[in-house]
Amino acid sequence: MTIQTQTIDYPLYLASKASKTGEWLEVKHKFTQEIYARVALADAKTLEKAIQAAVKAEQEMAAMKPYQKQKILLHCVKRFNEMREELTEILIAEGGKPLKAAAAEVERLINTFQIAADAVTQVDDGRLMPLAVTQAAAGYRGMVKHVPIGAVSLISPFNFPLNLTAHKIAPAIAAGCPFVLKPASLTPISALKIAEVLAETELPRGAFSVLPCTREQADVLVTDDRFKLLSFTGSDLVGWDMKARVGRKKVTLELGGNAAVLIESDTELTDAFFDRLIGGAYGHAGQVCISVQRILVHSDIYTEFKKKLVTKLKKIQAADPSLESTLVGPMIKEDEAKRLKKWLDKAVKKGSKILSGGNLKGVLFDATLLENVDETLEIYKDEVFGPVAILEKYKDFEKAITKINDSRFGLQAGVYTQNLNKMLYAWDHLQVGGVIINDIPSFRVDNMPYGGVKDSGLGREGIQSAIRDMQEERLLVIKQ
């Protein structure tokens, strides 16, 4: 892998073209904490130009044929394949993502654009609608087609700056919607590299803008009625505040979680099982909205389970993300690491026991496992978004399901069991967007409908679901 040795300046993309504004946002290398790059910073005038360009491009984008959109998406697939090494290095540097996880995210970026390219020709364009349901309507026929909703505003998070950005951009192209995207200020380079490739395509001029900017400047993406949809991925507090201020536009929100996994006594406690569980709880320093935060284990296997898990965890240390052996890299910034340490110290004072980890050095927070945690504390009831998991014992399956539901979040949950009735009971009763059987709640495939209930969000991501959100039905009635 080629290691960058000097700071690079990246342009923003305004109305499909690279542009430098003279104002810069510095991006730190998350492990070394040194300045890694600078990106051009948008101001209010730049944002207004982007919105005007997106609105102007609505008709031309809507008129694009499926084969034209597919050609654009497949060009992205080809170019991202060619850029694998560069994109992996950027994820390690700007996101602090461990090497294996970074390479996996680049693969998912490619897959997401490929799925979108396939979806362009597979998603139903419309349907016939029988109207002769009454005598008065006997002489009428109806047809419904799906049309682009118009210009959309997109706000992406720091933790998957390539793939979660792709989950907004690729459906917008497939749906025929111009867009303005604000990437996370902590990890803006990945989105700008996607924009660099989009600028090589035949997208209509003005069809896209990717604009690093301050949160204050970006507020127009929330409030401006020229946008017909806001798609936001981030914290629940920010997301619900946005929803309260969006006005008439549609909103899709993919927000936080404190995902639980329930482990029945018929689960085989193999090395592969524990490796999977540990990866789900501590990969990317736990900075994943479906990271394993609560581990509920049946009392019959609790002692054996705890012993094996702790033994494995004591061998794991937070380390340089560029090393292939690293599972837990740096947290995104030191303030977040300090916030989590305060939560941990408060839990210990309230009687929690640290079974493994608990150490913080700068931005490196060791994989931490807790027991006997007060359920009123932030570290239990809120989203940890760090390398901390909580171990709990249960006896009754249905009561354990109820305990998982006793949360303001509901994104995904995992259940390990060989009992079909319990699988179906979990599917029927867990108040979450997705129930994952015999795997961790962190499982996600990029074509599946993904999202949550309660404070975890509104609507669904996943290519086909997102395309539908970015389109609306238009009815045609013909009197015979």
PEMOPE-V587151 format. One line per field, one symbol per residue. ss: DSSP state (2 for helix, 1 for strand, 0 for the rest). phi: phi as a letter, one per 20 degrees, with the letter a starting at -180 (. if undefined). burial: 1 if it has 24 or more other ideal C-beta (glycine too) atoms within 12 Angstrom, else 0. A space follows every 50 residues. Layout:
ss->???
phi->???
burial->???
This chain:
ss->00000001110111001110000111110000001111110002222222 22222202222200022222222222222222022222222222200022 22222222222222222222220001111000002220011111111100 01111000000022222222222220001111000000222222222200 00000001110000222222222000001111100222222222200001 11110000011110000000222222222222222200000001111100 02222222222220000000000000000000022222222222222220 00111100011001100111100000022220000001111111002222 22222000110111110002222222222000011110000000000001 001100110010222222201111111110
phi->.fdfdcfdedfecdlncfbddndcdedeffeemefeaccfdedfffffff fgffffegffffefegffffgfffffgfffffdgffffffffffdmeggf ffffffffgffffffffffgddfgerbfcfdfecffdfeccccccdcgfp fcdccdeefcfefffffdfffffffndfbcddefffbefgfffffgfgfe eeggfnfbcccfaffffffffeefffedbddccrffffffffgfdfmeff cccddeabgdcdcffeefeeffffffffffecgllmecfdffddddcfff dgffgfffffgfffedcfbgffefefddefffbfffffgffffffffffe ofdeeamneccmdedfgccdcleffeegfeedeflaecccecdbddgfff ffffffbfdaebbdceadefffgfffffdfebfbddelbffffbdfdefc rcclfeqbncengfffgffecceceddcee
burial->00010001111111111110101111111110000111111110011111 11111011011101010111011111101100110111111111111111 11111111111111111111001000000000000000000000011111 11111111111111111111111111111111111111111111111110 10110111111110001101111101111111111101110110010011 11111111111111101010001101111111111111111111111100 11001101110110011111110001111111100110111011001100 01011111010011111111101000111111111111111111001001 10111011111111111000011001001111111111111111011011 111111111111111111111100000000
